[in-house]
Amino acid sequence: FVSTVCNFMSHEKCLKNVKIPCSCIAPSLVRVPVAHCFGPPGHYKRKFCTVCRKSLESPAFRCEVCELHVHTDCVLFACSDCRQCHQDGHLDHDTYHHHWREGNLSSSARCEFCKKTCGSSEVLSGMRCEWCGILAHAACYVTVTPECTFGRLRNMILPPNCVQLFSRNFSKLHCFRISENLQTESDEDDDVDGSTQGSTKDIQISTDSSKQTLKIFDGNDAVKRNQFRLISVPRIAKNEEVVEAALRAYYINDDQQEYELQTFTQQVLLSDDVINRNDAAEDSNLGSVFRESVPEAWIIRAKPKDEEVIRIYPAWLKVGMAYVSLRVNKDSTVQTVIKEVLPLLGRQTECLQNFKLVEVLMGSKQVQRMVLDNQELILNRLKDIRKTSIRQMNQTRFYIVENSKSIVQVNLFVGGLPPQLSPEEYTNILKEELAIKTNVVSVSHVYQAQGAVVLQISCFSEAERIYMLVKDTVVNDKPLNAVVLPAVMASKIPQNCCPLLVFVNPKSGGLKGRDLLYSFRKLLNPHQVFELTNGGPLPGFHTFSKVPSFRVLVCGGDGTVGWVLGALEEIRHKLVCSEPSVAILPLGTGNDLGRVLRWGAGYSGEDPYSILVSVDEADDVLMDRWTILLDAEEPAEGAENGIAEPEPPKIVQMNNYCGLGIDAELSLDFHHAREEEPGKFNSRFHNKGVYVKVGLQKISHTRNLHKDIKLQVDQHEVELPSIEGLIFINIPSWGSGADLWGSESDNRFEKPRIDDGLLEVVGVTGVVHMGQVQGGFRSGIRIAQGSYFRVTLLKPIPVQVDGEPWIQAPGQIIISAAGPKVHMLKKSKQKQKK
C-alpha cells in the first residue's frame, strides 16, 4: 500500500502497526512550534524529503539545527518542529522530551531496543532523537519514556532551558550566528523556485491524451506569489475528484465536500461534472475546464460555514498536547471563546481580562504570533485565513495565554570599534553612527582592549534596525560587526554539567571547518558553537562569562588556537570560570600543538561525535605561554631603503615557537604566496609543497645570522655558533611534527616539558639542515635553556611567532613567561567509554 498524500509505503500485513503520522496531520502533532533554520539549497546524496518521502535528487533545503531535509517545493509544507534550543517567552518548560526525527539514518543503524537494523538508504526509515542520539524503529520508539536525558554528551551540552533569547524580528540564521554569506538566494527567490520546481518534480506534464495537467493555487497569497501545485487528472473527471486531487497536492486531509474550485475570475464551478459538459450552453463562460478559452489554473476555496469546531490550546501547560474543542458560530467573538474555554480548563474563577487569544501560524521558516482583538468574530478570522491560504489554515493554531508583562531584552554584540575608549565615548560613537535611542538601548558591557561593546535593547524593532545598520557602518576605516547573543542563565545549569564552548574557523582545513560547524550544531546546542569569522572569540566568551564551569574546543590551525588563547587571556578576569581547559581539533597545516596534545596531525574526517567523547575524556595539563616584547630602535639608514619607521614597542603572545632568520624567511615567503592566491591554499598537501618550493630557492644562503644578532639568556651572554636560523621552542614539535631539540640526553640541560617554565633555544645551519630535521635524520644545534631572553638585532631580520611572520627592524626582543600557565586538554590514551 502507498499513501496517496505522502507516499508512505507499507505491506498489507503491517498496516495495523503503522505509527508514522502522515504529512497532512503532522502539524497537529507538534508539541512546541519552533521554526527551522534553512541555509541555501544544496545537493544531498542518499537523503529523503521529510514531507513527500522521495529522494532528494534536485537541490533541497536542510535545517542547520536539526536533521530535517526537504525539497525546495515541499518546504512550505514542512512542520515547524525544529529542536527547541532556547527559551523565548513562549511555551517555555524545563522538562525536555525526546525530539524524534524520522529517517536519513545510515543503513547500519541499530534499534536501541530490539537491536535489529533500523536504518535504510532506500527509504525514510527508523527514528532518531536529535538530542540524545538514541535510535529506534517506528514501532519501538513509542514505548520509550518521553523524557530525554541528552545521552552520552549530557555533561557537555548547554541545556536549552538555561538559554534565553528573545528573537521575534530576527531570522533563525541571525539567532544562531550562521554566516549569511551562505545564503545564495533570498527567501522570496526560494518561494518562487518552490512553485516552479514543484511542477516538474511531482508531476511531469502529462503526454497521455486521457489526462490533463492543472495549476492549482490554494488562496490569494499563492496567486500573488505565483506559487502553484500541479495535479494530473483524467479528462473525464468529476468535480469531487479534481478537488480531492487538489487537496492531496496541498497535504490537506479534510472532506472534499467542504471545498470548491474557482477560476481566476472567481466563478465557482457549479456543475458536478467539470469536464464532460458539452451538452451545456455553448456560450457559457464556464465551458470545459480544458477548452482553450478557459484558463487551466484554478483556486481551491473553502466553502463558507455557519458554525464549526475549533481547537484551543492552553499555553500554560508545560507538557503534553492537550487542547479543548469548542463549537463556534457566526456570533462567537474572541471574548466569548475565552469565556467558554476557561471553565473547561478549570479556570472559571479568574477574570477574563487576564487572558488573551493568540493566533499562531506554524510556518517551517517562521512561527508568527498575533494577539486577536476581543471583539473580532472567530468565523470571520477563519474565513480570512482560508482565503489567504488553505495550507496556512492547516498550520494555524489558537492558544489561550495569560496576560503577563513581557520583558523584551535583546543582547547585541558590536565589534570593530576603536579600542581603549571610555563607555561614554563608545555611547557617543554609537549615537553618531547608528542614532541609537538611549531610552531603549544601554551599553551593558565594554571590552576596551578589543574595541567592542554589548548593547542591551528593550525594543525589537530598534534591535533589528541597529543590527541591519551595523553591517553597513564603517568607523575609522574599519567595518563594524554585530552578533545577536543569547543570555545563559547560569543558576539553572546542573552541578555536574560542564558545557563545551566550541570555536570553529571555517577558513581552516579547506571546507572541513564548514562541515564541522554543521555537525557540532547538531550534536550540541547550537548556542554553544561559534564561528570565528563572525566577531572572533569574544562573543563566545561573553556568552559563557557567567557559566561556573566550562571547557573550550578550538577547531583550527595553531594560529587559530593562539588567537583564542590570547582572547581568553584578555577576558579571563571577567569570567566566573577564569581558567577553562582548552582542547584542539587541528585543521591547519602544521598543527604542532595538536600533535603534542595527541589530537593528531590534522583532521581527516573522523566522526564528530567520537571527537566530542574524546574531549569529554581528555586529561587536563598545564602549558607555558610566553610574552614577546618587540622594541625597534631608529634604523640607521632611515626609511629610504624601504624600512618602515620604527613603531612603538609592541607585545605578542607565543605558544609554540618563535623563529629568527631562515625559518621566518620561509614562513614570510609562504605568507606572501598565500596572500597573492588564497584560493589555492585549501589543502595541507599543497601548502607543504609550496613550503618545499620556497625552501629550495633559499638553499644557497650563507650562514651569518650569528653576526647580526646577540643573545642573552637569564642575564648571561651566550655565544652563538655559525647558524642561519635561531628558534625558541616551547613544545616538542616544530614545523609539522619535527623534534628540533632531539631525544638524546644531555647533562647541560633539563628534559623539556611544556609546563617547566623554560624555553629551549636551537640553531639551524640552513635549509638543508631544516630538511634533515623534518625528515628525522638530525636534530638542531642545542644552544640554551632558560626563562628570560634578550635578543639584540643589529639589522632588519625576518621573525615569526607561531607561524605569523614579519620583518623586524633593528632593536631589542625580550621573551619572558606570560602570567599563569594555561590549562589544555590532552587526548587520553585509554579507549573511549561507551
PEKABEL-V249419 format. One record per residue. RES is the residue in one small letter. OMEGA is omega as a letter, one per 20 degrees, with the letter a starting at -180 (none if undefined). Layout:
# PEKABEL-V249419
res & omega
RES & OMEGA
RES & OMEGA
This chain:
# PEKABEL-V249419
res & omega
f & r
v & r
s & a
t & a
v & a
c & r
n & r
f & a
m & r
s & r
h & r
e & a
k & a
c & a
l & a
k & a
n & a
v & a
k & a
i & r
p & r
c & a
s & a
c & r
i & a
a & a
p & a
s & a
l & a
v & r
r & r
v & a
p & r
v & a
a & r
h & a
c & a
f & r
g & r
p & r
p & r
g & r
h & a
y & a
k & r
r & r
k & a
f & r
c & a
t & a
v & a
c & r
r & r
k & a
s & a
l & r
e & r
s & r
p & a
a & r
f & r
r & r
c & a
e & a
v & r
c & a
e & a
l & r
h & a
v & r
h & a
t & a
d & r
c & a
v & a
l & a
f & r
a & r
c & r
s & a
d & r
c & r
r & r
q & a
c & r
h & r
q & a
d & r
g & r
h & r
l & a
d & r
h & a
d & r
t & a
y & r
h & r
h & r
h & a
w & r
r & a
e & r
g & a
n & r
l & r
s & a
s & r
s & a
a & a
r & r
c & a
e & a
f & a
c & r
k & r
k & a
t & r
c & r
g & r
s & r
s & a
e & a
v & r
l & a
s & r
g & a
m & r
r & r
c & a
e & r
w & a
c & r
g & a
i & a
l & a
a & r
h & r
a & r
a & a
c & a
y & a
v & r
t & a
v & r
t & a
p & a
e & r
c & r
t & r
f & r
g & a
r & a
l & a
r & a
n & a
m & a
i & r
l & a
p & a
p & a
n & r
c & a
v & r
q & r
l & r
f & a
s & a
r & a
n & a
f & r
s & a
k & r
l & r
h & a
c & a
f & r
r & r
i & a
s & r
e & r
n & r
l & a
q & a
t & a
e & r
s & a
d & a
e & r
d & a
d & a
d & a
v & r
d & a
g & a
s & a
t & a
q & r
g & a
s & a
t & a
k & a
d & a
i & r
q & r
i & a
s & r
t & r
d & a
s & a
s & a
k & r
q & a
t & a
l & r
k & r
i & r
f & a
d & r
g & a
n & a
d & r
a & r
v & a
k & a
r & a
n & r
q & a
f & r
r & r
l & r
i & r
s & a
v & r
p & r
r & r
i & a
a & r
k & r
n & a
e & a
e & r
v & r
v & a
e & r
a & r
a & r
l & r
r & a
a & a
y & r
y & r
i & a
n & a
d & r
d & a
q & r
q & a
e & a
y & r
e & r
l & r
q & r
t & r
f & r
t & r
q & r
q & a
v & r
l & a
l & a
s & r
d & a
d & a
v & a
i & a
n & a
r & a
n & r
d & r
a & a
a & a
e & a
d & a
s & r
n & a
l & r
g & r
s & r
v & a
f & r
r & a
e & a
s & a
v & a
p & r
e & r
a & a
w & r
i & r
i & a
r & r
a & r
k & r
p & a
k & r
d & r
e & r
e & a
v & r
i & r
r & r
i & a
y & r
p & a
a & a
w & r
l & a
k & a
v & r
g & a
m & a
a & r
y & r
v & r
s & a
l & r
r & a
v & r
n & a
k & r
d & a
s & r
t & r
v & a
q & a
t & r
v & r
i & a
k & a
e & a
v & a
l & r
p & a
l & a
l & r
g & a
r & a
q & a
t & a
e & a
c & a
l & a
q & a
n & a
f & r
k & r
l & a
v & r
e & a
v & r
l & a
m & r
g & a
s & a
k & a
q & r
v & a
q & a
r & r
m & r
v & a
l & r
d & a
n & a
q & a
e & r
l & a
i & a
l & r
n & r
r & r
l & a
k & r
d & a
i & a
r & r
k & r
t & a
s & r
i & r
r & r
q & r
m & r
n & a
q & a
t & r
r & r
f & r
y & r
i & a
v & r
e & r
n & r
s & r
k & a
s & r
i & r
v & r
q & r
v & r
n & a
l & r
f & r
v & a
g & r
g & r
l & r
p & a
p & r
q & r
l & r
s & r
p & a
e & r
e & r
y & r
t & a
n & r
i & a
l & r
k & a
e & a
e & a
l & a
a & a
i & r
k & a
t & r
n & r
v & a
v & r
s & r
v & a
s & r
h & r
v & r
y & a
q & a
a & a
q & a
g & a
a & r
v & r
v & a
l & r
q & a
i & a
s & r
c & a
f & a
s & r
e & r
a & a
e & r
r & a
i & a
y & a
m & a
l & a
v & a
k & a
d & a
t & r
v & r
v & a
n & r
d & a
k & a
p & r
l & r
n & a
a & r
v & r
v & a
l & r
p & r
a & r
v & r
m & a
a & a
s & a
k & a
i & r
p & a
q & a
n & a
c & r
c & a
p & r
l & r
l & a
v & r
f & r
v & r
n & a
p & r
k & a
s & r
g & r
g & a
l & a
k & r
g & r
r & a
d & r
l & r
l & a
y & a
s & a
f & r
r & a
k & a
l & a
l & r
n & a
p & r
h & r
q & a
v & a
f & r
e & a
l & r
t & a
n & r
g & r
g & a
p & a
l & r
p & r
g & a
f & r
h & a
t & a
f & a
s & a
k & a
v & a
p & a
s & r
f & r
r & a
v & r
l & r
v & r
c & a
g & r
g & a
d & r
g & r
t & r
v & r
g & r
w & a
v & r
l & r
g & r
a & r
l & r
e & a
e & a
i & a
r & a
h & a
k & a
l & r
v & r
c & a
s & a
e & r
p & r
s & a
v & r
a & a
i & r
l & a
p & r
l & a
g & a
t & a
g & r
n & a
d & a
l & r
g & r
r & a
v & a
l & r
r & r
w & r
g & a
a & a
g & a
y & a
s & r
g & r
e & a
d & a
p & r
y & r
s & r
i & a
l & r
v & r
s & r
v & a
d & a
e & a
a & a
d & r
d & r
v & r
l & r
m & r
d & r
r & a
w & r
t & r
i & r
l & a
l & a
d & a
a & r
e & r
e & r
p & a
a & a
e & a
g & a
a & a
e & a
n & r
g & r
i & a
a & r
e & a
p & r
e & r
p & a
p & r
k & a
i & r
v & r
q & a
m & r
n & a
n & a
y & r
c & a
g & r
l & r
g & a
i & r
d & a
a & a
e & r
l & r
s & a
l & r
d & r
f & a
h & r
h & r
a & a
r & r
e & a
e & a
e & a
p & a
g & a
k & a
f & a
n & r
s & r
r & a
f & r
h & a
n & a
k & r
g & r
v & r
y & a
v & a
k & r
v & a
g & a
l & r
q & a
k & a
i & a
s & a
h & r
t & a
r & a
n & r
l & a
h & r
k & a
d & r
i & r
k & a
l & r
q & a
v & a
d & r
q & a
h & r
e & r
v & r
e & a
l & r
p & a
s & a
i & r
e & r
g & r
l & a
i & r
f & a
i & a
n & a
i & a
p & r
s & a
w & r
g & r
s & r
g & a
a & r
d & a
l & a
w & a
g & a
s & a
e & a
s & a
d & a
n & a
r & a
f & r
e & r
k & a
p & r
r & a
i & a
d & a
d & a
g & a
l & r
l & r
e & r
v & a
v & r
g & r
v & a
t & r
g & a
v & a
v & r
h & r
m & r
g & r
q & r
v & r
q & a
g & r
g & a
f & a
r & r
s & a
g & r
i & a
r & a
i & a
a & r
q & a
g & a
s & r
y & a
f & r
r & r
v & r
t & r
l & r
l & r
k & r
p & a
i & r
p & r
v & r
q & r
v & a
d & r
g & r
e & a
p & r
w & r
i & a
q & r
a & r
p & a
g & a
q & r
i & a
i & a
i & r
s & a
a & a
a & r
g & a
p & r
k & a
v & r
h & r
m & r
l & a
k & a
k & a
s & r
k & a
q & r
k & a
q & r
k & a
k & none
